């Protein structure tokens, strides 16, 4: 797996933001009735399991900080290494490993990352 540089991470984030904006502009506006019944997604609970031989853990984040804001106050680990996750506006989750495949929960994001890593170790995502 090639080293992730700040430039590559920022380029990927910019491309994802542009794609998300294009999808949002192309989607039809929600009706007033459906907006009235829409509810804020609930906060996910903790998990700790072994998936495909890898230990995956998730829990509400303790404390604040830049990365906690993107993760919706939630942190995920694969074999003790933090997996950078982010909650989308629609309540779905993405990770730095499987950025273009939104999933419904942080547990699903951790499993998708393990699938994508195919046995390779997760390298820490550099902080700004």
The 8 nearest C-alpha neighbors of each residue, nearest first, counted from 0:
[[1, 2, 119, 3, 116, 120, 122, 121],
 [2, 0, 3, 4, 122, 7, 119, 121],
 [3, 1, 4, 0, 122, 7, 5, 124],
 [2, 4, 7, 1, 8, 5, 124, 6],
 [5, 3, 7, 6, 2, 8, 125, 9],
 [4, 6, 8, 7, 9, 3, 125, 127],
 [5, 7, 9, 4, 8, 10, 3, 11],
 [6, 8, 10, 4, 5, 9, 11, 3],
 [9, 7, 5, 11, 6, 10, 12, 4],
 [10, 8, 12, 6, 11, 7, 13, 5],
 [11, 9, 7, 13, 12, 8, 6, 14],
 [10, 12, 14, 8, 9, 13, 7, 15],
 [11, 13, 9, 15, 10, 14, 16, 8],
 [14, 12, 16, 10, 15, 11, 9, 17],
 [15, 13, 17, 11, 12, 16, 18, 10],
 [14, 16, 12, 18, 13, 17, 19, 11],
 [17, 15, 19, 13, 14, 18, 20, 12],
 [18, 16, 14, 20, 15, 19, 13, 21],
 [17, 19, 15, 21, 20, 16, 14, 22],
 [20, 18, 16, 22, 21, 17, 15, 23],
 [19, 21, 23, 17, 18, 22, 16, 24],
 [22, 20, 18, 24, 19, 23, 25, 17],
 [21, 23, 25, 19, 20, 24, 26, 18],
 [22, 24, 20, 26, 21, 25, 19, 27],
 [25, 23, 21, 22, 26, 20, 27, 19],
 [24, 26, 22, 23, 21, 27, 20, 28],
 [27, 25, 23, 24, 22, 28, 21, 29],
 [28, 26, 29, 25, 24, 23, 30, 22],
 [29, 27, 30, 26, 24, 23, 25, 31],
 [30, 28, 27, 34, 33, 31, 32, 26],
 [29, 31, 32, 33, 34, 28, 35, 27],
 [32, 30, 34, 33, 35, 29, 36, 28],
 [31, 33, 35, 30, 34, 36, 29, 37],
 [32, 34, 35, 36, 30, 31, 37, 29],
 [35, 33, 31, 37, 32, 36, 30, 29],
 [34, 36, 32, 33, 37, 31, 38, 30],
 [37, 35, 33, 34, 38, 32, 31, 39],
 [38, 36, 34, 35, 33, 39, 32, 40],
 [39, 37, 40, 36, 35, 34, 41, 33],
 [38, 40, 41, 37, 90, 89, 42, 36],
 [41, 39, 90, 38, 42, 89, 43, 37],
 [42, 40, 43, 39, 38, 90, 44, 104],
 [41, 43, 44, 40, 59, 71, 73, 72],
 [44, 42, 41, 45, 104, 105, 59, 58],
 [45, 43, 58, 42, 46, 59, 57, 41],
 [44, 46, 58, 57, 43, 59, 47, 56],
 [45, 47, 57, 56, 48, 58, 44, 106],
 [48, 46, 56, 55, 57, 45, 49, 54],
 [49, 47, 55, 54, 50, 46, 56, 53],
 [48, 50, 54, 53, 52, 55, 51, 47],
 [51, 49, 53, 52, 48, 54, 55, 110],
 [52, 50, 53, 49, 113, 114, 54, 110],
 [51, 53, 50, 49, 54, 118, 113, 55],
 [54, 52, 50, 49, 51, 78, 55, 77],
 [55, 53, 49, 78, 77, 48, 50, 56],
 [56, 54, 77, 48, 76, 47, 49, 53],
 [57, 55, 47, 76, 46, 75, 48, 77],
 [56, 58, 75, 46, 45, 74, 76, 47],
 [59, 57, 45, 74, 73, 60, 44, 46],
 [58, 60, 73, 72, 74, 61, 45, 57],
 [61, 59, 73, 72, 74, 58, 62, 67],
 [60, 62, 59, 63, 72, 73, 58, 67],
 [63, 61, 60, 64, 67, 72, 59, 73],
 [64, 62, 67, 61, 65, 68, 60, 72],
 [63, 65, 67, 66, 68, 62, 72, 69],
 [64, 66, 68, 67, 63, 69, 126, 127],
 [67, 65, 68, 69, 64, 70, 83, 63],
 [66, 68, 72, 70, 64, 69, 65, 63],
 [67, 69, 66, 65, 71, 70, 72, 64],
 [70, 68, 85, 66, 71, 67, 86, 84],
 [71, 69, 85, 67, 73, 84, 72, 68],
 [70, 72, 73, 69, 68, 86, 67, 85],
 [73, 71, 67, 60, 70, 59, 68, 74],
 [74, 72, 59, 60, 70, 71, 58, 67],
 [73, 75, 60, 57, 58, 59, 70, 76],
 [74, 76, 57, 82, 56, 81, 58, 73],
 [77, 75, 81, 56, 80, 82, 79, 55],
 [76, 78, 55, 80, 79, 54, 81, 82],
 [77, 79, 54, 80, 53, 55, 76, 121],
 [78, 80, 76, 77, 81, 54, 55, 56],
 [81, 79, 76, 77, 78, 123, 82, 121],
 [80, 82, 76, 75, 83, 79, 77, 123],
 [83, 81, 76, 75, 84, 80, 77, 94],
 [82, 84, 94, 95, 81, 124, 85, 75],
 [85, 83, 94, 70, 93, 82, 95, 92],
 [84, 86, 70, 69, 93, 92, 94, 87],
 [85, 87, 92, 70, 71, 91, 90, 69],
 [88, 86, 91, 90, 89, 92, 85, 93],
 [87, 89, 90, 86, 91, 92, 85, 40],
 [88, 90, 87, 91, 86, 40, 92, 39],
 [91, 89, 87, 88, 86, 40, 92, 103],
 [90, 92, 103, 87, 102, 89, 101, 86],
 [93, 91, 86, 102, 101, 85, 87, 104],
 [94, 92, 101, 98, 85, 84, 108, 97],
 [93, 95, 84, 98, 96, 97, 83, 85],
 [94, 96, 98, 83, 97, 84, 93, 82],
 [97, 95, 94, 112, 98, 115, 116, 82],
 [98, 96, 94, 99, 100, 95, 112, 93],
 [97, 99, 94, 93, 95, 100, 96, 101],
 [100, 98, 97, 101, 93, 15, 94, 96],
 [99, 101, 98, 97, 102, 93, 111, 92],
 [102, 100, 93, 92, 91, 99, 103, 98],
 [101, 103, 92, 91, 104, 107, 108, 100],
 [102, 104, 91, 92, 107, 101, 90, 105],
 [105, 103, 107, 106, 102, 92, 108, 91],
 [104, 106, 108, 107, 109, 92, 57, 75],
 [107, 105, 109, 104, 108, 110, 57, 46],
 [106, 108, 110, 104, 105, 109, 102, 111],
 [109, 107, 105, 111, 106, 110, 102, 93],
 [110, 108, 112, 106, 107, 111, 105, 113],
 [109, 111, 107, 113, 112, 108, 114, 106],
 [112, 110, 114, 108, 113, 109, 107, 115],
 [111, 113, 115, 109, 114, 110, 96, 97],
 [114, 112, 110, 116, 115, 111, 109, 117],
 [115, 113, 111, 112, 117, 116, 110, 118],
 [114, 116, 112, 117, 113, 111, 97, 96],
 [115, 117, 113, 119, 118, 114, 112, 120],
 [118, 116, 115, 114, 119, 113, 112, 120],
 [117, 119, 116, 120, 113, 114, 115, 53],
 [120, 118, 116, 117, 121, 0, 113, 115],
 [121, 119, 122, 118, 116, 78, 77, 117],
 [122, 120, 119, 123, 80, 77, 116, 82],
 [121, 123, 120, 124, 80, 81, 82, 2],
 [124, 122, 125, 80, 81, 121, 82, 83],
 [123, 125, 122, 126, 83, 82, 81, 3],
 [126, 124, 123, 127, 5, 3, 4, 122],
 [127, 125, 124, 66, 123, 65, 5, 83],
 [126, 125, 5, 65, 124, 66, 9, 8]]
